[in-house]
Amino acid sequence: MRKKIILITGAAGEIGHALVEIMAEEFSGQLVTIDLQSLPEEVAKRTTHIQGDILDKSLLSRLVSEYEIDTIFHLAALLSTRSEFTPEAAHRVNVEGTLGLLQLASEQSEWRGLPVKFIFPSSIAAYGLPDLETKQAYARVREWEWNYPRTMYGCNKLYCEQLGIYFSDHYRQLAADKPIMLDFRGLRFPGLISALTVPSGGTSDYGPEMLHAAAKGEPYACFVREDVRIPFMAMPDAVKALIQLRAAPREALGRRVYNVTSFSMSAMDFYDGVRKYFPDAQVSFEPDLKRQVIVDSWPADLDDTQAQRDWDWHPDYDLERSFSEYLVPNIKRRYRGE
Ligand SMILES: NC(=O)c1ccc[n+]([C@@H]2O[C@H](COP(=O)([O-])OP(=O)(O)OC[C@H]3O[C@@H](n4cnc5c(N)ncnc54)[C@H](O)[C@@H]3O)[C@@H](O)[C@H]2O)c1
């Protein structure tokens, strides 16, 4: 009999680290992870790790011949800034990589007679507001509004959400026997802030970068204007949302893709928050106009009413608690050995 597993792609990344730790506690079966990178020792001992590429078809075939896949947390991706520099590579990893895993999940669902849960982290980058007046007028954007991304990453995310819905609801709709479909569930995350890892390649990274620089006693040049506002969330809440959405009963879910958020703040508010705990923080605002335009097109906040209603979503960490109980103590410990 094949062993039942949860598969986590992109496990060596910011969310992956945190998710593996929690899932290893909560899931009684085996975890299998894939990433181009190796895992740090403390994470690696909690999972069977495969260092490899999600685009490697023979690797995926070996996986399904060995395991029964119950759930896929598909985190592997090229993030927004990197995707803008290498859009074709982003399309390959973010779209073709996701398509390959959706096909694998479909075949698994059919073979075991039970839908595989496919949990997909999407992003505020799926939105695109045309100008600052509109951004101000539509302060809390709902899932179906302003789906006009202006980055390759945002296009990839929005399209993969649609692919996930297609594979869940319409795949092989003209075939005589409809297969058992997979069960796609997506989350549109705001900018995520982790105390334990330094971000790289995301366009919302100015917040966490400011904080990590302050803790290290280094000056930081913020690449967006002081007044630019987007939503954020502390990493433990992002992991909680992924796990909670997986556990929600299918019949409670009125959508396949949900906004989730915690607090919205401007870059200046972020600096004020950082200064409260690191009074010597040196931050200058030196907007990079190209990245600025991208952040300006993202909503100032997300409306996550439906996630609250359907699966009782509530973040544990509001702004105050994120800084005082999660970010600052962990970051201080990380850099100062406190
Ligand atoms: N961090 C955020 O603020 C944020 C916000 C919204 C959505 N997300 C999404 O959450 C997911 C995880 O984000 P993260 O912040 O942990 O990113 P990350 O860049 O820290 O991690 C991504 C991981 O994917 C791996 N990877 C990339 N290409 C791969 C490939 N071809 N095969 C195997 N592994 C590959 C990388 O090595 C990396 O470890 C991504 O899909 C991202 O788009 C992140």
The ligand as a Tripos MOL2 file, in Angstrom:
@<TRIPOS>MOLECULE
LIG
   44    48     1     0     0
SMALL
NO_CHARGES

@<TRIPOS>ATOM
      1 N1          5.9730   36.0910    0.9800 N.am      1 LIG1
      2 C1          4.9240   36.8210    0.6070 C.2       1 LIG1
      3 O1          4.7890   37.9940    0.9960 O.2       1 LIG1
      4 C2          3.8470   36.1870   -0.2400 C.ar      1 LIG1
      5 C3          2.6490   36.8920   -0.4560 C.ar      1 LIG1
      6 C4          1.6710   36.3290   -1.2720 C.ar      1 LIG1
      7 C5          1.8650   35.0690   -1.8380 C.ar      1 LIG1
      8 N2          3.0440   34.4110   -1.6090 N.ar      1 LIG1
      9 C6          3.2110   33.1070   -2.2630 C.3       1 LIG1
     10 O2          3.5260   32.1120   -1.3110 O.3       1 LIG1
     11 C7          4.4080   31.1470   -1.8910 C.3       1 LIG1
     12 C8          5.6500   31.0010   -1.0390 C.3       1 LIG1
     13 O3          6.2310   32.2820   -0.8870 O.3       1 LIG1
     14 P1          7.5650   32.5230   -0.0680 P.3       1 LIG1
     15 O4          7.5280   33.9070    0.4400 O.co2     1 LIG1
     16 O5          7.7950   31.3820    0.8420 O.co2     1 LIG1
     17 O6          8.6090   32.4960   -1.2820 O.3       1 LIG1
     18 P2         10.1510   32.1090   -1.2710 P.3       1 LIG1
     19 O7         10.7760   32.7350   -2.4810 O.co2     1 LIG1
     20 O8         10.7410   32.3720    0.0610 O.co2     1 LIG1
     21 O9         10.0660   30.5260   -1.4850 O.3       1 LIG1
     22 C9          9.7700   29.9400   -2.7290 C.3       1 LIG1
     23 C10        10.5240   28.6330   -2.7900 C.3       1 LIG1
     24 O10        10.2180   27.9960   -4.0290 O.3       1 LIG1
     25 C11        11.3950   27.3490   -4.4770 C.3       1 LIG1
     26 N3         11.3180   27.1480   -5.9230 N.ar      1 LIG1
     27 C12        11.3180   28.0900   -6.8860 C.ar      1 LIG1
     28 N4         11.2770   27.5010   -8.0980 N.ar      1 LIG1
     29 C13        11.2220   26.1630   -7.8870 C.ar      1 LIG1
     30 C14        11.1680   25.0350   -8.7470 C.ar      1 LIG1
     31 N5         11.1820   25.1600  -10.0880 N.pl3     1 LIG1
     32 N6         11.1260   23.8020   -8.1890 N.ar      1 LIG1
     33 C15        11.1660   23.6520   -6.8340 C.ar      1 LIG1
     34 N7         11.2150   24.6890   -5.9730 N.ar      1 LIG1
     35 C16        11.2500   25.9340   -6.4990 C.ar      1 LIG1
     36 C17        12.5220   28.2910   -4.0920 C.3       1 LIG1
     37 O11        13.7770   27.6050   -4.0340 O.3       1 LIG1
     38 C18        12.0520   28.8130   -2.7430 C.3       1 LIG1
     39 O12        12.6120   28.0710   -1.6710 O.3       1 LIG1
     40 C19         4.6980   31.6170   -3.3030 C.3       1 LIG1
     41 O13         3.8340   30.9500   -4.1860 O.3       1 LIG1
     42 C20         4.3620   33.0860   -3.2510 C.3       1 LIG1
     43 O14         3.9730   33.5690   -4.5060 O.3       1 LIG1
     44 C21         4.0280   34.9390   -0.8300 C.ar      1 LIG1
@<TRIPOS>BOND
     1     1     2 1
     2     2     3 2
     3     2     4 1
     4     4     5 ar
     5     4    44 ar
     6     5     6 ar
     7     6     7 ar
     8     7     8 ar
     9     8     9 1
    10     8    44 ar
    11     9    10 1
    12     9    42 1
    13    10    11 1
    14    11    12 1
    15    11    40 1
    16    12    13 1
    17    13    14 1
    18    14    15 2
    19    14    16 1
    20    14    17 1
    21    17    18 1
    22    18    19 2
    23    18    20 1
    24    18    21 1
    25    21    22 1
    26    22    23 1
    27    23    24 1
    28    23    38 1
    29    24    25 1
    30    25    26 1
    31    25    36 1
    32    26    27 ar
    33    26    35 ar
    34    27    28 ar
    35    28    29 ar
    36    29    30 ar
    37    29    35 ar
    38    30    31 1
    39    30    32 ar
    40    32    33 ar
    41    33    34 ar
    42    34    35 ar
    43    36    37 1
    44    36    38 1
    45    38    39 1
    46    40    41 1
    47    40    42 1
    48    42    43 1
@<TRIPOS>SUBSTRUCTURE
     1 LIG1         1 GROUP 0 **** ****
